Amino acid sequence: MANLSVEICGVKLKNPVIAASGTFGFGREFDEVYDISCIGGVSTKGLTNAPRLGNPVPRIAEGHGVILNAVGLQNPGVKHFIENDLDFLKKKGVAVIANVAGSTLEDYGTICHTLDGLVDMVELNISCPNVRAGGMALGIKPENIEEVTALSKNNLKKTPLMVKLSPNVESIATNAMAAERGGADCISLVNTFTGMVIDLEKRRPIIANNTGGVSGAGIKPIALRMVYEAAHAVKIPVVGMGGIMSGKDALEFMMAGAKAVQVGTANFADALAMPRIINEMNGWLDKHGIKNVNEIVDTLQLN
């Protein structure tokens, strides 16, 4: 058995597989299927200061090799999370990463201050493409990324800050460097691409919000390229995601420079995806005589 443990910003994970935000809730439902203590961490459902009902339905649609979602950050609010879900996750022994969002800069500062010292890490959602206010604008321009990162970091005295980057940008490397300048301890990418699916008979978009975030196996090659570019533009750790469906997929992201990975859409297709991915990673490492998963990080050799 290879050593799968990794460390990011002083946070130790038993393995590099993290549940991606929005695909795992707060872990309770999946814990009924398997003991979620086997995974490295959980990035929570996106949290806002006040509860959100989210977007109107339909919110989910399928494409070829992808799904689209426009849930709109439906969540019970940060106070409810702290009172009802945080202890559950802590008792499972996973790294607790609170994914947070806001409609204004001040929202981010407030929620980071509230969570400081309570979770292992805060992940800024500044890139969600289905929220009309705040997220998209803050996640596109480098100067806005730097500003929201600095404000959030200023409100986190005890907890490391991860910034989740949007792929819907001109230069992912430029935006990664903006997050680093703003004080991010690490970055994660990619969030979903913006897309649309159409009901031909109705001549309308299937999703009520018209557009949604595209995720799933189909985005992996683009996500992999962006992770490589970002990882080689900054000195802070990178967490990669986007279309990871297997252990080999996860190892490819790490080979491209990611210290850990997040698994999202795969959880919808296979409730046991993450324990399977962990086992597949271990099997590949054992087959190739690699004793520690960290040895694979940033070992990609370009042609």
N, C-alpha and C positions, 0 to 999 in steps of 0.2 A: 504494500500500500504506500503510495507516494504521500508526502506531506502536502496537504492542500491548504494549509493555513496561510493567510495573508494579513498584512497590516496596512491600513490607509489612514494617514493623519493621526497616528497614535491609536486608532481603533482596530482591535484585533478581531478578525473573522475566522471561524473554523475552516471555512472554504470560501472561494471567491464568488459564489453564486448568490445573488441578491434578488429578491422578488421586486420587480419593477412597480412603481407607483401606478395605481389605478387598475391593476390587474389582479390584486391579491387582497383587496380590502384592508382589514387589520389582522388577517391571518386566521381568524376563528373558523371560517368555513373550510379552509384547506386543512386545518388541524384535525378536522373530523375524518379526513381521508388518509392523512399520514401525519406523523409527528413532525411538525415544522421545525423542531429544534435541530434537525439535520442540515438545514440550509445555513448559509453564512449570515444573511441579514434580510430585513424587510424594509423596503421603502413604502411608507404608508400611503393610503389614499390621500390625494391632495387635500390639505387642510387650509381652511380660511378662518378668519377671526370669528365670523358668525356662520351659522349653518346655511347651506345652500341647497336648493331643490334641484338645481341643474337645468339643462335644456329640455324642451318639449320632445316627445317621442314622434317618430322613430329616431333612435340615437345610434344604432348600429347597422352597418350594411357590409356585405361581402364584396370583395373584388377578386381578381385572379391572383391567388397566392398572398392576399392581404385582407385585412379587415379595416373598415373605417369606423371611427367613433366620434361622437360629439356629445358626450355625457354632460359636459359643462361643469365639471368639478363638484358634482353632488357630494356633500359630506356633512357630518353632524356638527362640525365646528371644533375648534381646537380645545375648548373647555371640556366638551363631551369626550374627546379622545383621551385627554389627561385623566379624567375621572373614571372612564369605563374600559379603555383598551390598553393603555400604556403598561399597567402592571402585568397584564396577560402576556404581552410580548416580552417584557423583561424576564418573566419567569420561564419563558421558553429558551432563554439563553442565546438569542439571536441579536445581532447588532440592530438597534432600532434607529432607523433613519426617517425623520419626520419630513415629508414632502410638503412644502408650504407654498401658498399662492396668495395674491392680493390684487385689488383693482387699482391701488395707488401705491406710491413709494412708502407712504406712512404705514400702510397695511403690513408691508413686509417687515418694517422695523418693529411694529407692535407684536406681531406673532413670533418673531425671532426672540424678542425679549421674554415673552411668555414661556417659550420652550427651552430657554438657555439653562443648561445644567440638568435637564430632565431626560434628554434623549442622547444617544451616542453621536448623532450627526443631524444637521439640518440640510435638506436639499431644496434649493430654490427652484420652483417651477416658474420660469420666466418665458416659457416657450410654447405653452399649450395653445394650439391654433384654433380652438373652438370656444374660447372665452372672449366675448366682445370687448371687454374693458381690461386694460392693463397688460396681461401676459404677453400678447403678441408684440405690441409696441416696445415693451421693455426688453424683449429677447432678440430684436432684430439689429438695432444699431449699437455699435461698440460703446459709444459714450453712455448710452442708457444702461447697458449691461454693467459697465464699470460703476455707475452711480448707484444702482440698486444693490450691487454686491457690497460696495463700501458701506452703505447704510445698514444693510443686514449684518455685516461683519461687526460693525460698531455696537450692535445690540446682542452680540454673542461673545461673552467673556469666557465661557467655559466649554462651549460646544463647537467642534469644527464645522466649517461651512462648505458644502458642495453646491456648485451651480450647474443646473441642468440646461444644456444649450439646445437651441432650436436648429434644425438643419435647413430651415427656410431662409437662408441668408446668402450674402455674396461671398463671404470668406469665413469658413469655420475656424481657421487658424487665427485670423484677426480677432474674432469674437472670443476665442479661448484666451488669447493674451489679454483682452480687456477684462475678463473675469479674474485673471491672475493679478492684474494691476489693482483691481478693486479689493483684493485681499482674500480671494477664494483659497481655501486650503486644498481643494481638489475640484475637478469638473466631471460631469457625467454627460454622455451623449451617445446616440441622438434621441431627441424626442421625436414625435411623429411628424411626418410630412403632411402638407395640406392637400386634400384631394376631394373628388366628387364622384358619385355614382348616380346614374340616371335611370328612372323607370321609363322605358321607351313608350309604353302604352299611355301612361299618364302625362308624359312629357314634363316630368318634374323630377328634381333630385329626390332620391329615396330618403335621405336624412332630412329631418325637419329643419335643421340648422343650415341646410343647403350644402355646406362643406364639412369635412371632418378630418380627423387625424388618421393618417395611413400608417399601419404597423403590420408586422408579420414577416414571414420568410422572404417575401418579394423585395423588401427594402435592404436586405443584408449587404449586398455588394456596395451600395452607396454609403450605408452606415459604416462599414468597415473602412472604406477609403477616408471618410471624415474623421474617424477615430485615429487612424494613422497620422493624418495631417495635424490634428489637434495635439496628439501626444508628442509630436516632434516640434511643436511651436511653444510649449510651456515646460516649466520645470516641476510643476505640481502634478500629483497623481491624476490619472484618468480612469474613469469607470465607463466601460463600453457597453452599448446595447443597440439593438435593432435587428430583428429577425433571427435571434438565436433560438434554434430548435433542437440542438444536439450538443453533446460534449465537444465534438470537433469544432462546431461553430464557436463555442465559448473560447476554446483554445486559440482559434484564429484571431479573435479580438485581442487576446492577451499577447499573442505573437506580434500583433500590430502595435502594441504599446500600452494596452490597458492593464491595470493592476488587478482589476476585478470586473465582473460583468453583472448586468441586470437582465433578468428573463421576464418577459411580459406576455405577449400574445400566445406563446406556447402553452401557458397555463390554461387558456381557454380550450385549446385543442386536446390537451392531455393534462388532467388534474395532477398526475404524477410526474410532470415534466421535469421539475427541478431536481428531485432525488435521482431521477434517471440520468439527467445531464451530469450530475456530480459523479455518479458511478461510471459514466462513459468517459469523463475526463480522467478519472483515476485509471481506468483500463488502458487508455491511450498512453498515459505517462508510464505506466508499468511496462507496457509493450516496448516502449522506446528507451527503457532503462533510466528514466528521469525521476530522481528521488524527491524533488521539490518543485511544485508548480511555479514558483517564482523564477526558476531557471528558464522558463519559456518566454517570459515577459520581454518584449521589444527585441526579439531575435529574428525578425523578418529581414531577409536579404533581397534587396531589389535587383532586378535584372540589369 
